[in-house]
Amino acid sequence: MTVLPTPPGRLLTVAEFAALGEDDQCRWELQEGNLTLSPSPTPRHVRASGRLLIQLDPQMPDDVCVLQDIDIDLQLTAPSRPGWVRRPDLVLVTKRAMDRVEREGGLLRADEIQLVIEIVSPGSRRIDRVVKRGEYADAGIPRYWIVDLDEPASLLPLHQAGELGYANDHEATGTFTTTAPYPLTINLNDLT
């Protein structure tokens, strides 16, 4: 996305947002058609995201990828209406979905995402724990993990619970082990 000195003066669809292109200096997201500037990650945050990717990648099934910092169309409205695009820290997605984006263009879609991971930053605590939790649940993303780097580093795994949105699983510190969406083990102490 190009740097925008002023907002466009109107609400954007997901396609209009995607057409803006990349911005090397800012992390833009789209919330109900409004461009929102996401806080720049701190060095600690970037390091933790990279370390988490390194831990997850070798544990993935052959047809699944872990991707960092990629735009996701949350599909919360019709394509002709103002939309929602989030850029999670990490996502798990099938290679088939990545191939679709290569062939057709556009963004990855919420119905293609198996897991979203957000790493809490000082400027994103409420957004990650409340706003994005609701949006990702409404988008039907099956699992959402919230990683908090405050000592001791923790991971709160959430899973879809029908009309209730996400239900909390037990918040983990130290080593987190799960069987869903795949058998995975994460050493949270290695993230900081």
CORCORGI-V424433 format. One record per pair of residues at least 6 apart in sequence whose C-alpha atoms are under 8 Angstrom apart, sorted by the first residue. I is the first residue (numbers start at 1). J is the second residue. If there is no record, write none. Layout:
BEGIN
I/J
I/J
END
This chain:
BEGIN
1/18
1/19
1/20
1/21
1/22
1/23
1/24
1/28
2/20
2/21
2/22
2/23
3/23
3/25
3/26
7/35
10/33
10/34
11/32
11/33
11/34
11/82
12/30
12/33
12/34
12/35
12/81
12/82
12/83
13/33
13/79
13/80
13/81
13/82
13/83
13/84
14/30
14/33
14/73
14/79
14/82
14/83
14/84
14/85
15/79
15/106
17/30
18/106
18/107
26/37
26/38
26/40
27/37
27/38
27/39
27/40
27/87
28/35
28/36
28/37
28/38
29/35
29/36
29/37
29/38
29/71
29/84
29/85
29/86
29/87
30/36
30/83
30/84
30/85
30/86
31/83
31/84
31/85
31/86
32/82
32/83
32/84
33/81
33/82
33/83
33/84
34/82
39/123
39/124
41/121
42/121
44/192
45/119
45/121
45/149
47/191
47/192
48/191
48/192
49/68
49/89
49/90
49/119
49/191
51/190
51/191
52/186
52/191
53/66
53/67
53/68
53/90
55/186
56/66
56/184
56/185
56/186
57/65
57/66
59/183
59/184
60/66
60/182
61/182
63/94
63/95
63/96
64/92
64/93
64/94
64/95
65/92
65/93
65/94
65/95
66/90
66/91
66/92
66/93
67/90
67/91
67/92
67/93
68/88
68/89
68/90
68/91
69/87
69/88
69/89
69/90
70/87
70/88
70/89
70/90
71/85
71/86
71/87
71/88
71/107
71/108
72/85
72/86
72/87
72/88
72/107
72/108
72/109
72/110
73/83
73/84
73/85
73/86
73/107
73/108
73/109
73/110
74/83
74/84
74/85
74/86
74/109
74/110
74/135
74/136
74/139
75/83
75/84
75/109
75/110
75/139
76/83
76/84
76/138
76/139
77/83
88/116
88/117
88/118
89/116
89/117
89/118
89/119
90/116
90/117
90/118
91/113
91/114
91/115
91/116
91/117
92/113
92/114
92/115
92/116
93/112
93/113
93/114
93/115
94/112
94/113
97/108
97/112
98/108
101/107
101/108
110/139
110/140
110/141
111/139
111/140
111/141
113/141
113/142
114/141
114/142
114/143
114/181
115/141
115/142
115/143
115/144
115/145
115/181
116/141
116/143
116/144
116/145
117/144
117/145
117/146
117/147
118/128
118/144
118/145
118/146
118/147
119/146
119/147
119/148
119/149
120/128
120/146
120/147
120/148
120/149
121/148
128/146
129/146
133/144
133/166
134/165
134/166
136/144
137/160
137/165
137/166
138/165
140/160
141/160
142/159
142/160
143/157
143/158
143/159
143/160
143/181
144/157
144/158
144/159
145/155
145/156
145/157
145/158
146/155
146/156
146/157
147/153
147/154
147/155
147/156
148/154
148/155
149/191
149/192
152/173
152/174
152/189
153/173
153/174
153/188
153/189
153/191
153/192
154/171
154/172
154/173
154/174
154/188
155/171
155/172
155/173
155/176
155/188
156/168
156/169
156/170
156/171
156/172
157/168
157/169
157/170
157/171
158/166
158/167
158/168
158/169
159/166
159/167
159/168
159/169
160/166
160/167
161/167
173/188
173/189
174/187
174/188
174/189
175/185
175/186
175/187
175/188
175/189
176/185
176/186
176/187
176/188
177/183
177/184
177/185
177/186
178/184
178/185
END
